Each structure stands twice: as structure tokens, then as C-alpha cells.
Amino acid sequence: MNYTAIVIFIILAFLQGFVLIAYKETIPAPLKRWLAIFAIVMLLIAFFLMIYGFLVAVNPNT
């Protein structure tokens, strides 16, 4: 299984979270809320994909 797209997604999800934290004072309030919700969803998916990748790596035959 090729994990390139998953690794790129995980890196981008964490990078987006970092950018939101770093620039939280300069982002307008209405946009900040939707970006935060989107970042939370992306981070949850990234954590799920990491766990899935670990489980598949432990038992690759199934």
C-alpha cells in the first residue's frame, strides 16, 4: 500500500493547525471559527489514518 498521500495529508493537517495557532490574532473572527472546525476535522482524520496505518503495518496480510 502506498502511504505517500496519507503522509502528505497528515503533514498538511498539522501544518494548518500550527498556522491557525501562530496567526490567531490576525485571522478575522468569522473565518477563524470555520478554519478551526475544518482543522479539527482534518486532525481527527489524520489521527485515524495514522492509527489505521499502524494497524495495517502490524498485520499486512489481512
C-alpha positions as CSV (number, residue, x, y, z in Angstrom):
1,M,0.0,0.0,0.0
2,N,1.3,3.4,-0.9
3,Y,1.3,5.8,2.0
4,T,2.5,8.9,0.2
5,A,-0.9,10.7,0.0
6,I,-1.6,9.8,3.7
7,V,1.7,11.2,4.8
8,I,1.1,14.4,2.8
9,F,-2.4,14.8,4.3
10,I,-1.1,14.3,7.9
11,I,1.7,16.9,7.4
12,L,-0.8,19.4,5.9
13,A,-3.3,18.8,8.7
14,F,-0.7,19.5,11.4
15,L,0.7,22.4,9.4
16,Q,-2.7,24.0,9.1
17,G,-3.2,23.6,12.9
18,F,0.1,25.3,13.5
19,V,-0.6,28.2,11.2
20,L,-4.0,28.7,12.9
21,I,-2.4,28.8,16.3
22,A,0.5,31.1,15.1
23,Y,-1.7,33.6,13.4
24,K,-4.8,33.5,15.6
25,E,-4.6,37.3,16.3
26,T,-4.7,38.3,12.6
27,I,-7.4,36.0,11.3
28,P,-10.9,37.6,11.2
29,A,-13.3,36.1,13.8
30,P,-15.9,34.6,11.3
31,L,-13.2,33.0,9.3
32,K,-11.4,31.8,12.4
33,R,-14.3,29.7,13.5
34,W,-14.7,27.8,10.2
35,L,-11.0,27.3,9.8
36,A,-10.8,25.9,13.4
37,I,-13.7,23.5,12.7
38,F,-12.0,22.4,9.4
39,A,-8.7,22.0,11.2
40,I,-10.2,19.8,13.9
41,V,-11.9,17.6,11.3
42,M,-8.6,17.3,9.4
43,L,-6.7,16.5,12.6
44,L,-9.2,13.8,13.6
45,I,-8.9,12.2,10.1
46,A,-5.1,12.4,10.3
47,F,-5.1,10.6,13.7
48,F,-7.5,8.0,12.3
49,L,-5.2,7.4,9.3
50,M,-2.1,7.2,11.5
51,I,-3.8,4.5,13.7
52,Y,-5.0,2.7,10.6
53,G,-1.5,2.8,9.1
54,F,0.0,1.4,12.3
55,L,-2.6,-1.4,12.4
56,V,-2.0,-2.4,8.8
57,A,1.8,-2.3,9.2
58,V,1.5,-4.7,12.2
59,N,-0.6,-7.2,10.2
60,P,-0.1,-6.6,6.4
61,N,-1.6,-9.9,5.2
62,T,-5.2,-9.1,6.2
